[in-house]
Amino acid sequence: MRILGICGSLRQGSYNRRLLRAAGSLLGPGVELVEWDGLKAIPPFDEDDEAAPPPAVREMRRAITASGALLIATPEYSSSLPGQLKNALDWASRPSASSVLRGKPAAVIGASPSMFGAVWAQAEVRKVLTAAGARVIEAELAVAGAPDQLTADGRLRDPELTERLAHILDELVAAVQPRVEAHAA
């Protein structure tokens, strides 16, 4: 099974990219996290282009469709989610009736240098995903003080945070299982 990891930060060395790598290292056999790095190439959403979306949007939609679930790691900008991430989710949510997000299991985590760990941004991303029809895991992981909590190679220093992340991943994988079994029947 493939989980598509989407980092809401464009910065290559971002804390949320490290957090996705920490998540990838906790997955069991038969489950892989594939980090999608096309966020920067997604153009602004424009309804005029909806019928013939740009190549970067088509690629993103294909990546989402090919995955069993989504794991989004978001920073918090101005007490909300990053604009580029919101824009990508807008593209993914259209057209509404056949959105690639509809029914897709998803979890949202976040890291921030602040003492709140991007909790507001995570709530906003969960709201957008829910509105688009995704099946969102409600558990959250807010990694506050990210510079001290995440190693450069993408590990969490705090065993409790690691355990909570593993629990979220277990929930996400379990949310995919019923869909896989239904398609096999």
C-alpha positions as CSV (number, residue, x, y, z in Angstrom):
1,M,0.0,0.0,0.0
2,R,1.2,3.5,-0.8
3,I,0.6,6.6,1.3
4,L,1.2,9.9,-0.5
5,G,3.0,12.3,1.8
6,I,2.4,16.0,1.0
7,C,4.5,18.7,2.7
8,G,2.7,22.0,3.0
9,S,6.1,23.8,3.0
10,L,8.0,24.6,-0.2
11,R,11.3,24.7,1.6
12,Q,13.4,21.6,1.0
13,G,14.8,21.5,4.6
14,S,11.4,22.2,6.2
15,Y,10.5,20.7,9.6
16,N,7.3,19.2,8.0
17,R,9.4,17.5,5.3
18,R,11.4,16.0,8.2
19,L,8.2,15.0,9.9
20,L,7.0,13.1,6.8
21,R,10.4,11.3,6.8
22,A,9.8,10.4,10.4
23,A,6.4,9.0,9.5
24,G,7.9,7.0,6.6
25,S,10.4,5.3,8.9
26,L,7.6,4.1,11.2
27,L,5.5,2.3,8.6
28,G,5.4,-1.5,8.7
29,P,6.1,-4.0,5.9
30,G,4.0,-3.6,2.8
31,V,3.3,0.1,3.4
32,E,5.4,2.8,1.8
33,L,5.3,6.6,2.1
34,V,6.0,8.4,-1.2
35,E,6.7,12.1,-0.8
36,W,5.1,14.2,-3.5
37,D,7.2,17.3,-4.2
38,G,5.2,19.0,-6.9
39,L,3.5,21.6,-4.7
40,K,5.6,24.5,-6.0
41,A,4.5,23.8,-9.6
42,I,0.8,23.9,-9.0
43,P,-0.6,27.1,-10.6
44,P,-3.3,29.2,-9.0
45,F,-6.7,27.6,-9.2
46,D,-8.7,29.1,-12.0
47,E,-12.2,27.8,-12.9
48,D,-11.6,28.8,-16.5
49,D,-8.9,26.0,-16.6
50,E,-10.9,23.4,-14.7
51,A,-12.0,21.5,-17.9
52,A,-8.4,21.3,-19.1
53,P,-6.2,21.5,-16.0
54,P,-2.5,22.2,-16.4
55,P,0.0,19.3,-16.4
56,A,1.2,19.8,-12.8
57,V,-2.4,19.5,-11.6
58,R,-3.0,16.4,-13.7
59,E,0.2,14.9,-12.2
60,M,-0.9,15.7,-8.6
61,R,-4.3,14.1,-9.3
62,R,-2.7,11.0,-10.6
63,A,-0.4,10.8,-7.6
64,I,-3.4,11.1,-5.2
65,T,-5.4,8.5,-7.2
66,A,-2.5,6.1,-7.2
67,S,-2.2,6.2,-3.4
68,G,-4.3,4.4,-0.8
69,A,-4.2,7.4,1.6
70,L,-2.8,10.9,2.1
71,L,-0.6,12.1,4.9
72,I,-0.3,15.9,4.9
73,A,2.4,17.6,7.1
74,T,1.7,21.3,7.3
75,P,3.4,24.3,8.8
76,E,1.4,27.3,10.0
77,Y,1.6,30.6,8.3
78,S,-0.3,33.6,9.8
79,S,-2.3,31.2,12.0
80,S,-3.6,29.2,9.0
81,L,-2.5,26.7,6.3
82,P,0.0,27.8,3.6
83,G,-1.7,29.3,0.6
84,Q,0.1,27.0,-1.9
85,L,-1.2,23.9,0.0
86,K,-4.8,25.4,0.1
87,N,-4.5,26.1,-3.7
88,A,-3.4,22.5,-4.4
89,L,-6.3,21.1,-2.3
90,D,-8.7,23.3,-4.2
91,W,-7.5,21.8,-7.5
92,A,-7.7,18.3,-6.1
93,S,-11.2,18.9,-4.8
94,R,-12.6,19.7,-8.3
95,P,-14.8,18.7,-10.0
96,S,-16.6,18.0,-6.8
97,A,-18.6,14.9,-8.0
98,S,-15.4,13.1,-9.1
99,S,-12.8,14.7,-6.8
100,V,-9.7,12.5,-6.3
101,L,-10.1,13.4,-2.6
102,R,-13.6,11.9,-2.3
103,G,-13.5,8.9,0.0
104,K,-9.7,9.1,0.3
105,P,-8.4,8.3,3.8
106,A,-6.3,11.2,5.0
107,A,-4.4,12.3,8.1
108,V,-2.9,15.7,8.9
109,I,0.1,16.4,11.1
110,G,2.3,19.4,11.6
111,A,5.4,20.9,13.0
112,S,6.3,24.4,13.9
113,P,9.0,26.3,15.8
114,S,6.2,27.9,17.8
115,M,4.8,26.4,21.0
116,F,1.5,25.4,19.3
117,G,2.9,23.0,16.6
118,A,0.7,24.2,13.8
119,V,-2.6,23.2,15.4
120,W,-4.6,25.9,13.7
121,A,-3.2,25.0,10.3
122,Q,-3.9,21.3,10.9
123,A,-7.5,22.1,11.8
124,E,-7.9,24.2,8.6
125,V,-6.5,21.4,6.4
126,R,-8.8,18.8,8.0
127,K,-11.7,21.2,7.3
128,V,-10.8,21.5,3.6
129,L,-10.3,17.8,3.2
130,T,-13.6,17.0,4.9
131,A,-15.4,19.5,2.7
132,A,-13.8,17.8,-0.3
133,G,-15.2,14.4,0.8
134,A,-12.0,12.8,2.2
135,R,-12.3,10.5,5.1
136,V,-10.1,12.4,7.6
137,I,-8.5,10.8,10.7
138,E,-9.3,13.2,13.6
139,A,-6.2,12.4,15.6
140,E,-3.6,15.2,15.4
141,L,0.1,15.5,16.0
142,A,1.3,19.0,16.8
143,V,5.1,19.1,17.0
144,A,5.9,22.3,18.9
145,G,9.5,23.5,19.1
146,A,10.3,21.7,15.9
147,P,14.0,22.7,15.7
148,D,14.6,20.7,19.0
149,Q,12.2,17.9,18.3
150,L,13.2,16.8,14.7
151,T,16.6,15.6,13.7
152,A,18.2,16.6,10.4
153,D,17.7,13.1,9.1
154,G,14.0,13.1,9.9
155,R,13.5,11.4,13.3
156,L,11.5,12.6,16.3
157,R,13.5,12.9,19.5
158,D,10.6,12.6,21.8
159,P,9.4,8.9,22.3
160,E,5.9,10.1,23.1
161,L,5.6,12.0,19.9
162,T,6.9,9.0,18.0
163,E,4.3,6.8,19.6
164,R,1.5,9.2,18.8
165,L,2.7,9.5,15.1
166,A,2.8,5.7,14.9
167,H,-0.8,5.5,16.3
168,I,-2.0,8.0,13.6
169,L,-0.3,6.0,10.9
170,D,-1.9,2.8,12.2
171,E,-5.3,4.5,12.0
172,L,-4.6,5.7,8.5
173,V,-3.6,2.3,7.3
174,A,-6.6,0.7,9.0
175,A,-8.8,3.3,7.2
176,V,-7.5,2.0,3.9
177,Q,-8.1,-1.7,4.6
178,P,-11.9,-1.6,4.2
179,R,-11.5,0.1,0.8
180,V,-9.0,-2.5,-0.3
181,E,-11.2,-5.4,0.9
182,A,-14.3,-3.9,-0.8
183,H,-12.5,-3.6,-4.1
184,A,-11.2,-7.2,-3.8
185,A,-14.7,-8.6,-3.3
